[in-house]
Amino acid sequence: MLTIALSKGKLLEPTLKLLRRAGYASPGLSAESRRLVYACPGRDMTLLIVRPSDVPTYVEYGAADAGIVGKDVLLEQDCDVYEPLDLRFGACRISVAALRGRESRTRLSSKIRVATKYPNIAERYFNRMGIPVEIIKLYGSIELAPVVGLADRIVDLVETGKTLKAHDLTEVEVIARSTARLIVNRASLKMKHEALTEFISRLRSQAPSNSQTMRSGRSRRLC
Ligand code: PRP
């Protein structure tokens, strides 16, 4: 029996499509469903629906044998898991952004305020650049922070760029690129080698090619 942790939210729909193509259908499971545990009939597999930032924890501690999660989450968290497969969907970038016209650092005080859901990625980046920062951890709607004067910069995901544009923000620098990844618990890979190898190879054969992306764009105004 394999247990797989899936990220709820934007990655769920393309993840379910990939699983269906790979032969792991789970009736009743859709992006709208409220249940958190599903069986895959005929497959000896259980699917768990968890917050993206919790997927590495489920996998690292062995509550799930494998998981599907964005590289952004893996870069933010220091987790001890295998990452055997880039699934190539959910393509986006982790970028620094600022209000249009405020991109230049000379207009800012020596220590800049950075609002982000990714405090570790942001801190590492600005340390590397030698720029002193105060990191303000937020849990969502990051683009609002510069608009209301809470921060000079944000570090956030950019997919289509529409949310930045809707708030008169401009991308200053791309820190990293992200796509959905398959991660695997180290002990499970030994104990359930055959089942996991088959799962990985079925996903590999169905993962979209480099040029395709399966996330849909949309624009959201926050104020
Ligand atoms: C993500 C991200 C940006 C937006 C980028 O937010 O944090 O806000 O998507 O997408 P775009 O470039 O296509 O406009 P999400 O929808 O996950 O919501 P959140 O801000 O509440 O985390």
py3Dmol code that shows the C-alpha trace and the ligand (Angstrom):
import py3Dmol

protein = """\
ATOM      1  CA  MET A   1       0.000   0.000   0.000  1.00  0.00           C
ATOM      2  CA  LEU A   2       1.396   3.394  -1.015  1.00  0.00           C
ATOM      3  CA  THR A   3       0.287   6.667   0.572  1.00  0.00           C
ATOM      4  CA  ILE A   4       0.794   9.791  -1.539  1.00  0.00           C
ATOM      5  CA  ALA A   5       0.427  13.371  -0.250  1.00  0.00           C
ATOM      6  CA  LEU A   6      -0.933  15.825  -2.819  1.00  0.00           C
ATOM      7  CA  SER A   7      -0.791  19.626  -2.577  1.00  0.00           C
ATOM      8  CA  LYS A   8      -4.178  21.274  -2.385  1.00  0.00           C
ATOM      9  CA  GLY A   9      -4.613  24.571  -4.246  1.00  0.00           C
ATOM     10  CA  LYS A  10      -3.285  25.427  -7.681  1.00  0.00           C
ATOM     11  CA  LEU A  11      -1.291  22.245  -8.188  1.00  0.00           C
ATOM     12  CA  LEU A  12      -4.155  19.887  -7.366  1.00  0.00           C
ATOM     13  CA  GLU A  13      -6.007  19.973 -10.697  1.00  0.00           C
ATOM     14  CA  PRO A  14      -2.922  19.295 -12.883  1.00  0.00           C
ATOM     15  CA  THR A  15      -1.743  16.700 -10.345  1.00  0.00           C
ATOM     16  CA  LEU A  16      -5.044  14.809 -10.596  1.00  0.00           C
ATOM     17  CA  LYS A  17      -4.887  14.948 -14.397  1.00  0.00           C
ATOM     18  CA  LEU A  18      -1.374  13.514 -14.322  1.00  0.00           C
ATOM     19  CA  LEU A  19      -2.378  10.766 -11.885  1.00  0.00           C
ATOM     20  CA  ARG A  20      -5.399   9.839 -14.015  1.00  0.00           C
ATOM     21  CA  ARG A  21      -3.231   9.601 -17.144  1.00  0.00           C
ATOM     22  CA  ALA A  22      -0.776   7.430 -15.214  1.00  0.00           C
ATOM     23  CA  GLY A  23      -3.610   5.077 -14.230  1.00  0.00           C
ATOM     24  CA  TYR A  24      -4.287   6.297 -10.683  1.00  0.00           C
ATOM     25  CA  ALA A  25      -7.888   7.492 -10.794  1.00  0.00           C
ATOM     26  CA  SER A  26      -9.741   8.220  -7.591  1.00  0.00           C
ATOM     27  CA  PRO A  27     -13.504   8.626  -8.026  1.00  0.00           C
ATOM     28  CA  GLY A  28     -14.928  11.564  -6.102  1.00  0.00           C
ATOM     29  CA  LEU A  29     -11.600  13.384  -5.802  1.00  0.00           C
ATOM     30  CA  SER A  30     -11.623  16.824  -7.434  1.00  0.00           C
ATOM     31  CA  ALA A  31     -10.308  20.287  -6.592  1.00  0.00           C
ATOM     32  CA  GLU A  32     -13.715  21.042  -5.022  1.00  0.00           C
ATOM     33  CA  SER A  33     -13.942  17.985  -2.754  1.00  0.00           C
ATOM     34  CA  ARG A  34     -13.693  18.538   0.997  1.00  0.00           C
ATOM     35  CA  ARG A  35     -12.515  15.083   2.063  1.00  0.00           C
ATOM     36  CA  LEU A  36      -8.823  14.744   2.819  1.00  0.00           C
ATOM     37  CA  VAL A  37      -8.276  10.983   2.260  1.00  0.00           C
ATOM     38  CA  TYR A  38      -9.137   9.022  -0.896  1.00  0.00           C
ATOM     39  CA  ALA A  39      -8.612   5.480  -2.103  1.00  0.00           C
ATOM     40  CA  CYS A  40      -7.481   4.550  -5.615  1.00  0.00           C
ATOM     41  CA  PRO A  41      -9.587   1.481  -6.393  1.00  0.00           C
ATOM     42  CA  GLY A  42      -7.561  -1.429  -7.741  1.00  0.00           C
ATOM     43  CA  ARG A  43      -4.273   0.346  -7.058  1.00  0.00           C
ATOM     44  CA  ASP A  44      -3.553  -0.244  -3.369  1.00  0.00           C
ATOM     45  CA  MET A  45      -2.958   3.464  -2.963  1.00  0.00           C
ATOM     46  CA  THR A  46      -4.226   6.174  -0.618  1.00  0.00           C
ATOM     47  CA  LEU A  47      -4.165   9.838  -1.592  1.00  0.00           C
ATOM     48  CA  LEU A  48      -3.938  12.546   1.081  1.00  0.00           C
ATOM     49  CA  ILE A  49      -4.880  16.164   0.354  1.00  0.00           C
ATOM     50  CA  VAL A  50      -2.715  18.529   2.414  1.00  0.00           C
ATOM     51  CA  ARG A  51      -1.483  22.118   2.438  1.00  0.00           C
ATOM     52  CA  PRO A  52       1.441  22.499   0.007  1.00  0.00           C
ATOM     53  CA  SER A  53       3.796  23.587   2.793  1.00  0.00           C
ATOM     54  CA  ASP A  54       2.901  20.432   4.787  1.00  0.00           C
ATOM     55  CA  VAL A  55       3.627  17.932   1.982  1.00  0.00           C
ATOM     56  CA  PRO A  56       7.392  17.665   2.754  1.00  0.00           C
ATOM     57  CA  THR A  57       6.606  17.037   6.441  1.00  0.00           C
ATOM     58  CA  TYR A  58       4.198  14.172   5.658  1.00  0.00           C
ATOM     59  CA  VAL A  59       6.819  12.620   3.384  1.00  0.00           C
ATOM     60  CA  GLU A  60       9.875  13.210   5.578  1.00  0.00           C
ATOM     61  CA  TYR A  61       8.168  11.643   8.612  1.00  0.00           C
ATOM     62  CA  GLY A  62       6.831   8.711   6.571  1.00  0.00           C
ATOM     63  CA  ALA A  63       3.125   9.512   7.015  1.00  0.00           C
ATOM     64  CA  ALA A  64       3.172   9.504   3.211  1.00  0.00           C
ATOM     65  CA  ASP A  65       5.568   7.462   1.063  1.00  0.00           C
ATOM     66  CA  ALA A  66       5.689  10.155  -1.606  1.00  0.00           C
ATOM     67  CA  GLY A  67       4.273  13.586  -2.356  1.00  0.00           C
ATOM     68  CA  ILE A  68       3.765  16.103  -5.125  1.00  0.00           C
ATOM     69  CA  VAL A  69       4.757  19.669  -4.264  1.00  0.00           C
ATOM     70  CA  GLY A  70       6.199  22.822  -5.828  1.00  0.00           C
ATOM     71  CA  LYS A  71       9.954  23.365  -5.883  1.00  0.00           C
ATOM     72  CA  ASP A  72       9.246  26.723  -4.184  1.00  0.00           C
ATOM     73  CA  VAL A  73       8.170  24.841  -1.037  1.00  0.00           C
ATOM     74  CA  LEU A  74      11.243  22.587  -1.184  1.00  0.00           C
ATOM     75  CA  LEU A  75      13.570  25.573  -1.555  1.00  0.00           C
ATOM     76  CA  GLU A  76      11.954  27.248   1.440  1.00  0.00           C
ATOM     77  CA  GLN A  77      12.054  24.192   3.695  1.00  0.00           C
ATOM     78  CA  ASP A  78      15.085  22.153   4.572  1.00  0.00           C
ATOM     79  CA  CYS A  79      13.616  18.666   4.272  1.00  0.00           C
ATOM     80  CA  ASP A  80      15.333  15.307   4.022  1.00  0.00           C
ATOM     81  CA  VAL A  81      13.557  13.575   1.122  1.00  0.00           C
ATOM     82  CA  TYR A  82      14.431  12.206  -2.323  1.00  0.00           C
ATOM     83  CA  GLU A  83      13.368  14.364  -5.258  1.00  0.00           C
ATOM     84  CA  PRO A  84      13.449  11.917  -8.164  1.00  0.00           C
ATOM     85  CA  LEU A  85      11.226  13.666 -10.688  1.00  0.00           C
ATOM     86  CA  ASP A  86      10.550  17.117 -12.106  1.00  0.00           C
ATOM     87  CA  LEU A  87       6.911  16.838 -13.182  1.00  0.00           C
ATOM     88  CA  ARG A  88       7.274  20.016 -15.281  1.00  0.00           C
ATOM     89  CA  PHE A  89       3.842  21.499 -14.568  1.00  0.00           C
ATOM     90  CA  GLY A  90       3.048  24.405 -12.249  1.00  0.00           C
ATOM     91  CA  ALA A  91       5.838  26.449 -13.792  1.00  0.00           C
ATOM     92  CA  CYS A  92       6.408  29.780 -12.056  1.00  0.00           C
ATOM     93  CA  ARG A  93       9.268  31.850 -10.663  1.00  0.00           C
ATOM     94  CA  ILE A  94      10.162  33.175  -7.241  1.00  0.00           C
ATOM     95  CA  SER A  95      10.889  36.835  -7.791  1.00  0.00           C
ATOM     96  CA  VAL A  96      11.673  40.093  -6.061  1.00  0.00           C
ATOM     97  CA  ALA A  97       9.178  42.811  -6.985  1.00  0.00           C
ATOM     98  CA  ALA A  98       8.739  46.496  -6.177  1.00  0.00           C
ATOM     99  CA  LEU A  99       6.279  49.273  -6.923  1.00  0.00           C
ATOM    100  CA  ARG A 100       6.860  50.709 -10.379  1.00  0.00           C
ATOM    101  CA  GLY A 101       9.222  53.692 -10.034  1.00  0.00           C
ATOM    102  CA  ARG A 102      10.660  52.408  -6.742  1.00  0.00           C
ATOM    103  CA  GLU A 103      12.892  49.716  -8.241  1.00  0.00           C
ATOM    104  CA  SER A 104      16.066  51.678  -7.521  1.00  0.00           C
ATOM    105  CA  ARG A 105      17.667  50.947  -4.155  1.00  0.00           C
ATOM    106  CA  THR A 106      19.092  54.458  -3.920  1.00  0.00           C
ATOM    107  CA  ARG A 107      15.580  55.697  -3.170  1.00  0.00           C
ATOM    108  CA  LEU A 108      15.345  53.383  -0.146  1.00  0.00           C
ATOM    109  CA  SER A 109      16.727  53.571   3.383  1.00  0.00           C
ATOM    110  CA  SER A 110      19.768  51.361   4.075  1.00  0.00           C
ATOM    111  CA  LYS A 111      17.705  48.496   5.544  1.00  0.00           C
ATOM    112  CA  ILE A 112      14.818  47.511   3.333  1.00  0.00           C
ATOM    113  CA  ARG A 113      11.621  45.754   4.365  1.00  0.00           C
ATOM    114  CA  VAL A 114      10.711  42.636   2.451  1.00  0.00           C
ATOM    115  CA  ALA A 115       7.287  40.986   2.740  1.00  0.00           C
ATOM    116  CA  THR A 116       7.083  37.323   1.757  1.00  0.00           C
ATOM    117  CA  LYS A 117       5.673  33.839   2.295  1.00  0.00           C
ATOM    118  CA  TYR A 118       9.262  32.625   1.749  1.00  0.00           C
ATOM    119  CA  PRO A 119      11.364  34.103   4.587  1.00  0.00           C
ATOM    120  CA  ASN A 120      14.242  31.632   4.163  1.00  0.00           C
ATOM    121  CA  ILE A 121      14.540  32.075   0.394  1.00  0.00           C
ATOM    122  CA  ALA A 122      14.301  35.862   0.787  1.00  0.00           C
ATOM    123  CA  GLU A 123      16.851  36.025   3.593  1.00  0.00           C
ATOM    124  CA  ARG A 124      19.340  33.820   1.718  1.00  0.00           C
ATOM    125  CA  TYR A 125      18.953  35.917  -1.423  1.00  0.00           C
ATOM    126  CA  PHE A 126      19.421  39.318   0.230  1.00  0.00           C
ATOM    127  CA  ASN A 127      22.308  38.012   2.374  1.00  0.00           C
ATOM    128  CA  ARG A 128      23.988  36.811  -0.795  1.00  0.00           C
ATOM    129  CA  MET A 129      23.484  40.249  -2.333  1.00  0.00           C
ATOM    130  CA  GLY A 130      24.858  41.919   0.807  1.00  0.00           C
ATOM    131  CA  ILE A 131      21.665  43.920   1.263  1.00  0.00           C
ATOM    132  CA  PRO A 132      20.458  44.382   4.869  1.00  0.00           C
ATOM    133  CA  VAL A 133      16.771  43.499   5.152  1.00  0.00           C
ATOM    134  CA  GLU A 134      13.960  43.166   7.629  1.00  0.00           C
ATOM    135  CA  ILE A 135      11.820  40.200   6.590  1.00  0.00           C
ATOM    136  CA  ILE A 136       8.080  40.457   7.208  1.00  0.00           C
ATOM    137  CA  LYS A 137       6.449  37.028   7.047  1.00  0.00           C
ATOM    138  CA  LEU A 138       2.973  37.042   5.483  1.00  0.00           C
ATOM    139  CA  TYR A 139       0.731  34.093   4.580  1.00  0.00           C
ATOM    140  CA  GLY A 140      -0.862  35.391   1.370  1.00  0.00           C
ATOM    141  CA  SER A 141      -1.905  38.454  -0.669  1.00  0.00           C
ATOM    142  CA  ILE A 142       1.762  39.475  -0.643  1.00  0.00           C
ATOM    143  CA  GLU A 143       1.300  42.022  -3.441  1.00  0.00           C
ATOM    144  CA  LEU A 144      -0.671  44.214  -1.063  1.00  0.00           C
ATOM    145  CA  ALA A 145       2.331  44.927   1.187  1.00  0.00           C
ATOM    146  CA  PRO A 146       4.125  47.531  -0.987  1.00  0.00           C
ATOM    147  CA  VAL A 147       0.818  49.138  -1.991  1.00  0.00           C
ATOM    148  CA  VAL A 148      -0.063  49.972   1.631  1.00  0.00           C
ATOM    149  CA  GLY A 149       3.518  50.822   2.665  1.00  0.00           C
ATOM    150  CA  LEU A 150       4.135  47.679   4.704  1.00  0.00           C
ATOM    151  CA  ALA A 151       7.196  46.722   2.650  1.00  0.00           C
ATOM    152  CA  ASP A 152       9.673  48.109   0.080  1.00  0.00           C
ATOM    153  CA  ARG A 153       9.989  44.794  -1.728  1.00  0.00           C
ATOM    154  CA  ILE A 154       8.166  41.500  -1.938  1.00  0.00           C
ATOM    155  CA  VAL A 155       9.496  38.030  -2.674  1.00  0.00           C
ATOM    156  CA  ASP A 156       6.692  35.963  -4.147  1.00  0.00           C
ATOM    157  CA  LEU A 157       5.618  33.552  -6.863  1.00  0.00           C
ATOM    158  CA  VAL A 158       5.028  35.001 -10.304  1.00  0.00           C
ATOM    159  CA  GLU A 159       3.257  32.889 -12.857  1.00  0.00           C
ATOM    160  CA  THR A 160       1.550  35.068 -15.469  1.00  0.00           C
ATOM    161  CA  GLY A 161       2.605  38.370 -13.868  1.00  0.00           C
ATOM    162  CA  LYS A 162      -1.027  39.529 -13.840  1.00  0.00           C
ATOM    163  CA  THR A 163      -1.245  39.983 -10.056  1.00  0.00           C
ATOM    164  CA  LEU A 164       1.921  42.122 -10.095  1.00  0.00           C
ATOM    165  CA  LYS A 165       0.558  44.192 -12.969  1.00  0.00           C
ATOM    166  CA  ALA A 166      -2.805  44.667 -11.262  1.00  0.00           C
ATOM    167  CA  HIS A 167      -0.961  46.329  -8.340  1.00  0.00           C
ATOM    168  CA  ASP A 168       1.499  48.411 -10.372  1.00  0.00           C
ATOM    169  CA  LEU A 169       4.375  46.213  -9.278  1.00  0.00           C
ATOM    170  CA  THR A 170       7.338  45.295 -11.392  1.00  0.00           C
ATOM    171  CA  GLU A 171       9.601  42.237 -11.244  1.00  0.00           C
ATOM    172  CA  VAL A 172      13.083  43.334 -10.146  1.00  0.00           C
ATOM    173  CA  GLU A 173      14.891  39.998 -10.097  1.00  0.00           C
ATOM    174  CA  VAL A 174      14.127  36.292 -10.567  1.00  0.00           C
ATOM    175  CA  ILE A 175      15.560  34.352  -7.609  1.00  0.00           C
ATOM    176  CA  ALA A 176      14.591  30.833  -8.729  1.00  0.00           C
ATOM    177  CA  ARG A 177      12.269  28.899 -11.006  1.00  0.00           C
ATOM    178  CA  SER A 178       9.783  26.369  -9.738  1.00  0.00           C
ATOM    179  CA  THR A 179       7.793  23.417 -11.086  1.00  0.00           C
ATOM    180  CA  ALA A 180       5.939  20.566  -9.389  1.00  0.00           C
ATOM    181  CA  ARG A 181       8.227  17.829  -8.055  1.00  0.00           C
ATOM    182  CA  LEU A 182       7.737  14.257  -6.906  1.00  0.00           C
ATOM    183  CA  ILE A 183       9.345  13.686  -3.521  1.00  0.00           C
ATOM    184  CA  VAL A 184       9.848  10.316  -1.839  1.00  0.00           C
ATOM    185  CA  ASN A 185      10.504   9.182   1.744  1.00  0.00           C
ATOM    186  CA  ARG A 186      13.981   7.682   2.033  1.00  0.00           C
ATOM    187  CA  ALA A 187      12.952   4.599   4.069  1.00  0.00           C
ATOM    188  CA  SER A 188       9.907   3.930   1.830  1.00  0.00           C
ATOM    189  CA  LEU A 189      12.149   3.836  -1.217  1.00  0.00           C
ATOM    190  CA  LYS A 190      13.933   0.858   0.351  1.00  0.00           C
ATOM    191  CA  MET A 191      10.963  -0.855   2.011  1.00  0.00           C
ATOM    192  CA  LYS A 192       8.480  -0.364  -0.872  1.00  0.00           C
ATOM    193  CA  HIS A 193      11.003  -0.259  -3.667  1.00  0.00           C
ATOM    194  CA  GLU A 194       8.983  -2.135  -6.291  1.00  0.00           C
ATOM    195  CA  ALA A 195       5.735  -0.191  -5.773  1.00  0.00           C
ATOM    196  CA  LEU A 196       7.494   3.167  -5.692  1.00  0.00           C
ATOM    197  CA  THR A 197       9.634   2.408  -8.731  1.00  0.00           C
ATOM    198  CA  GLU A 198       6.499   1.558 -10.702  1.00  0.00           C
ATOM    199  CA  PHE A 199       4.766   4.733  -9.462  1.00  0.00           C
ATOM    200  CA  ILE A 200       7.752   6.914 -10.407  1.00  0.00           C
ATOM    201  CA  SER A 201       8.088   5.385 -13.858  1.00  0.00           C
ATOM    202  CA  ARG A 202       4.343   5.715 -14.587  1.00  0.00           C
ATOM    203  CA  LEU A 203       4.482   9.395 -13.615  1.00  0.00           C
ATOM    204  CA  ARG A 204       7.674   9.937 -15.591  1.00  0.00           C
ATOM    205  CA  SER A 205       6.066   8.516 -18.722  1.00  0.00           C
ATOM    206  CA  GLN A 206       3.057  10.835 -18.355  1.00  0.00           C
ATOM    207  CA  ALA A 207       4.712  14.072 -17.162  1.00  0.00           C
ATOM    208  CA  PRO A 208       4.322  16.858 -19.723  1.00  0.00           C
ATOM    209  CA  SER A 209       7.293  17.850 -21.829  1.00  0.00           C
ATOM    210  CA  ASN A 210       9.432  20.881 -21.061  1.00  0.00           C
ATOM    211  CA  SER A 211       7.472  23.241 -23.266  1.00  0.00           C
ATOM    212  CA  GLN A 212       4.057  22.559 -21.782  1.00  0.00           C
ATOM    213  CA  THR A 213       2.564  24.159 -18.693  1.00  0.00           C
ATOM    214  CA  MET A 214      -0.679  23.162 -17.019  1.00  0.00           C
ATOM    215  CA  ARG A 215      -1.381  26.088 -14.702  1.00  0.00           C
ATOM    216  CA  SER A 216      -3.969  28.598 -15.862  1.00  0.00           C
ATOM    217  CA  GLY A 217      -3.413  32.319 -15.553  1.00  0.00           C
ATOM    218  CA  ARG A 218      -5.704  34.709 -13.764  1.00  0.00           C
ATOM    219  CA  SER A 219      -5.599  38.210 -12.383  1.00  0.00           C
ATOM    220  CA  ARG A 220      -6.594  39.168  -8.862  1.00  0.00           C
ATOM    221  CA  ARG A 221      -6.909  42.629  -7.397  1.00  0.00           C
ATOM    222  CA  LEU A 222      -6.262  42.804  -3.670  1.00  0.00           C
ATOM    223  CA  CYS A 223      -7.393  46.372  -3.056  1.00  0.00           C
TER     224      CYS A 223
END
"""
ligand_1 = """\
22
PRP
C 0.158 33.232 -6.003
C 1.301 34.161 -5.765
C 0.855 35.429 -6.449
C 0.057 34.892 -7.635
C 0.913 34.950 -8.869
O -0.830 33.522 -5.065
O 1.553 34.326 -4.373
O 0.019 36.203 -5.627
O -0.269 33.524 -7.342
O 0.193 34.541 -10.023
P 0.178 35.417 -11.377
O 1.587 35.833 -11.666
O -0.368 34.480 -12.390
O -0.720 36.596 -11.174
P -2.009 32.530 -4.683
O -3.068 32.559 -5.731
O -1.434 31.187 -4.406
O -2.644 33.195 -3.390
P -2.009 33.824 -2.090
O -1.454 35.167 -2.456
O -3.155 33.966 -1.153
O -0.952 32.897 -1.593
"""
view = py3Dmol.view(width=600, height=400)
view.addModel(protein, "pdb")
view.setStyle({"model": 0}, {"cartoon": {"style": "trace"}})
view.addModel(ligand_1, "xyz")
view.setStyle({"model": 1}, {"stick": {}})
view.zoomTo()
view.show()
